[in-house]
Amino acid sequence: MMPLLGPSPVQSPRFRAFGPKQIHAIAKRFPLSAEQVKTVELISQVLPFRVNEYALSELVDWESVPDDPMFRMVFPQRGMLAPEDERLLETASSTGDRQAVAAAVKEIRGRLNPHPSGQLELNVPRLDGSPVPGLQHKYRETVLYFPSQGQTCHSYCTYCFRWAQFVGDADLRFAAPGPEPLIRYLGEHPEVHDVLVTGGDPMIMGSDRLSNHLEPLLAVDSVRTIRIGTKSLAYWPYRFVSDKDADDALRLFERVTASGRTLAVMAHFTHPRELGTEVVAKALSRIRATGAVVYCQAPLIGRINDDAQTWNSLWQAELAQGTVPYYMFVERDTGPYDYFKVPLAKAAEVFRTAYRALPGLARTVRGPVMSATSGKVLVDGVEESAGARYFQLRMLQARDPALVGRPFRAHYSPTAAWVDELEPVPDTPADIAAAVWGGTHRQLLAEGSQP
Ligand code: SF4
């Protein structure tokens, strides 16, 4: 067993989450206006709100509220819902009629595209002809696993693309009660080498529970990599330092790496401030001492991290902590997407400006990337030729392995924020056009695109 680092010098607070019911208590301790309290109460009826002491005390800069990026990351704001939906919700709330409020909430959530990229229909694997709950299988070699006890987070991000997991509606939720169906499925699919345990946040689980989900994977020879998608390093780094079962989690990580598998902690860091505390540095050191590799990823979010300086600082801080900058994602078309979205043209410019000032070792990062129905579409840049402008695009990952790595182009647009708002050029290869744009562009294909 590799030695864990010594005891932490940081305090050992106990985790406690605060939700809409505690907003008045939060307002007594932190400078929230009456209007901000009202906004949280209103919007959190539709979109989830959860925060904890660490986020309140260590991440938010209260002197910069309401413009502070960490404040915007965790506190719901006016504008996250469309104006007509805000009005609908306010009117229903003012009646005091719970049924009217519930009906309004359901109607609004239905308009927020709770499961983007066709994931409810397209990615659900089957065993004995029946869907397997809590699994997704989109790419040949990777299965996503959603343990049911890991379907919350230490805080919720206002821009969360998995918000539907947290709103208490079973129809909108992925959740696997235990690992048995996953293990059976892996037995039938030896082509799967990589299991991504995700949520919510799997690190919200106690170490015993986490172990119950992970250990059975160590008996499956075809599984070579286990990934854990988590924002706990940003929202509750004590999970790896001073929580009562922090050492148990790290010993579990050691068992995974000792089995010869790669353990990748896919850390979600949105802003460099999340990497600036003593406790997160300690948590990262302890994780790295287990042999796990920490890869860092986050979406580009309007009003929170949509400038090149922030991303450059973020990637430099990640490199300095011995982690691997990995992905800049484009915000997905779900939830409060219209409020937080960043046009692809701006995203490409932010990426390029931040990237070109990086040291070589941090240029492991890829982006901006859209996790679209067809796969991961990278915006490689903007090209000018013969007086016209185009987006250079590339499939980084795809349902159809034949598409992986293939470049293609679309007409430039200053406002498009997702791939389905782009127009492919006429010579787009037919298989790429069909995968990326589907039926929308059948006519274009029939009229002259190349096979
Ligand atoms: S950590 Fe991930 S799953 Fe949790 S609220 Fe944030 S974006 Fe959503």
Residues whose N, C-alpha, C, O or C-beta is under 5 A from the ligand:
A	BS01	SF4	C153 S155 Y156 C157 C160 F161 R162 G199 G200 K231
